[in-house]
Amino acid sequence: MVKNRDSLYLERAYEEQRFTVLLDEYGEKLTRLAYTYVKDWGKAEDIVQDTFISFYEKQHQFRGECSLKNWLFKLTINRCKDYLKSSAYKRLIFGTILEKWIPTTNTSPELKLITKNEYEQLATHIMNLPIKYRECIIFYYQEELSIAEMSQMLQEKESTIKTRLHRAREMLKKEMVAEERDSNG
């Protein structure tokens, strides 16, 4: 059956609207996820843009075996890993600048400063973890994914994810205690 021009136009408009909704819903989360890998906001935004372009072109391949969110996260992770393997990335000189998104609250300026400092210290420690531990912490605490969702997304056994999460917590605890000891002593 041949579709008329109006029908094609409506289908295209619907797809563009659906795509815009996905951008609004997942764009920021995917950018933060990409940043945890590449540690560069501009590059993270580029990766997410590439992810959405790839999704738009290949959305017919989505089989529904996992949630759309998980699929988009996996596409983003794969793009990040490809970038980290690229020669362009290997030529970069790493900086130590870390921008942290901090929820705004109606508290005193002093408390905001203390809270901001604590978030930045924790974020710095998280960003210094090896990727396999960092991604577990980010997915579990920030993205609020379950162990099962993380297992499916990362294509690892649930027991492996649990172990990584435990080890990441232990590494963070050790770093925070050492930092506190150094600042007090």
C-alpha positions in Angstrom: 0.0 0.0 0.0 1.4 3.4 -1.1 1.2 6.1 1.6 0.1 9.5 0.5 2.2 12.6 1.2 0.0 13.8 4.2 0.3 10.4 5.8 4.1 10.4 5.5 4.2 14.0 6.8 2.2 13.0 9.9 4.4 9.9 10.5 7.5 12.1 10.3 6.0 14.7 12.6 5.1 12.0 15.2 8.6 10.6 15.0 10.2 14.0 15.5 7.9 14.7 18.4 8.8 11.4 20.0 12.5 12.0 19.5 12.2 15.5 21.1 10.5 13.9 24.2 13.3 11.4 24.5 15.9 14.2 24.2 14.2 16.1 27.0 13.8 13.1 29.2 17.2 11.5 28.8 19.5 14.1 27.4 20.8 15.5 30.7 21.2 12.0 32.3 23.1 10.7 29.3 25.3 13.7 29.3 26.2 13.2 32.9 26.8 9.5 32.2 29.1 10.3 29.3 30.9 12.8 31.5 31.7 10.1 34.0 33.6 8.3 31.3 35.3 11.1 29.3 35.6 13.8 32.0 34.9 16.6 29.5 31.5 18.3 29.3 31.9 19.3 25.7 32.9 15.8 24.6 30.1 14.3 26.7 27.6 16.5 24.9 29.0 15.4 21.5 28.8 11.8 22.5 25.2 12.1 23.6 24.4 13.9 20.3 26.0 11.1 18.4 24.0 8.6 20.5 20.7 10.2 19.7 21.6 10.4 16.0 22.5 6.7 16.1 19.3 6.0 17.9 17.2 7.9 15.4 18.8 6.0 12.5 18.6 2.6 14.2 15.5 2.8 16.4 13.8 0.1 14.2 16.5 -2.3 15.7 15.2 -1.8 19.2 13.6 -5.2 20.1 12.2 -4.3 23.5 14.3 -6.8 25.4 15.2 -4.1 27.8 13.8 -0.7 28.6 14.4 2.1 26.2 16.3 3.9 29.0 18.7 1.0 29.3 19.2 0.8 25.6 20.1 4.5 25.4 22.4 4.1 28.4 24.1 1.2 26.7 24.5 3.1 23.4 26.0 6.0 25.3 28.4 3.7 27.2 29.5 2.1 24.0 30.1 5.5 22.4 32.1 6.6 25.4 34.2 3.4 25.3 34.8 3.9 21.6 36.0 7.4 22.3 38.3 6.3 25.1 39.9 3.8 22.8 40.3 6.4 20.0 43.7 8.0 19.2 42.1 11.4 19.6 41.4 10.7 23.3 44.9 9.2 23.8 46.5 12.5 22.7 44.6 14.5 25.3 46.2 15.9 28.4 43.9 15.3 31.3 42.9 18.2 33.5 41.6 18.1 37.0 38.6 20.4 36.5 35.4 18.8 37.8 32.0 20.5 37.6 29.5 19.0 39.9 25.8 19.4 39.6 24.4 20.2 43.0 20.7 20.4 43.8 19.7 23.8 45.0 18.2 24.1 48.4 16.9 27.0 50.5 19.6 26.9 53.2 22.1 29.3 54.6 25.0 30.4 52.4 27.4 28.7 54.9 25.6 25.4 54.8 25.5 25.6 50.9 29.2 26.2 50.9 29.9 23.2 53.2 27.5 21.0 51.2 29.1 22.1 47.9 32.5 21.3 49.2 31.4 17.8 50.4 29.8 17.1 47.1 32.9 18.2 45.2 35.1 16.0 47.4 32.9 13.0 46.9 32.6 13.7 43.2 36.4 14.0 42.9 36.8 10.6 44.6 34.1 9.0 42.5 35.7 10.3 39.3 39.1 8.9 40.4 37.7 5.4 40.7 38.4 3.0 37.8 35.6 3.1 35.3 34.1 -0.3 36.2 33.6 0.9 39.8 32.7 4.4 38.9 29.9 3.4 36.6 28.4 1.1 39.3 28.3 4.0 41.8 26.8 6.4 39.3 24.2 4.0 38.0 23.2 2.8 41.5 23.1 6.0 43.4 22.5 8.7 40.8 20.5 7.0 38.1 18.8 4.7 40.7 19.2 1.6 38.6 18.7 -1.8 40.2 21.5 -4.4 40.2 19.5 -6.4 37.6 19.2 -3.4 35.3 22.9 -2.6 35.7 23.7 -6.3 35.0 21.7 -6.2 31.8 23.1 -2.9 30.7 26.7 -3.7 31.4 26.4 -7.4 30.3 27.9 -8.7 33.5 26.6 -11.1 36.1 24.6 -9.7 39.0 27.1 -11.1 41.4 29.9 -9.2 39.5 27.9 -5.9 39.7 27.3 -6.5 43.5 31.0 -7.1 44.0 32.0 -4.0 42.0 29.5 -1.9 43.9 30.9 -3.2 47.3 34.5 -2.6 46.2 33.7 0.9 45.0 32.1 1.8 48.3 35.1 0.4 50.1 37.5 2.4 47.9 35.5 5.6 48.5 35.3 5.0 52.2 39.1 4.5 52.4 39.7 7.7 50.4 37.3 9.8 52.4 38.8 8.5 55.7 42.4 9.2 54.5 41.4 12.7 53.3 39.8 13.5 56.6 42.8 12.2 58.5 45.1 14.3 56.3 43.0 17.5 56.8 42.9 16.9 60.6 46.5 15.9 61.1 
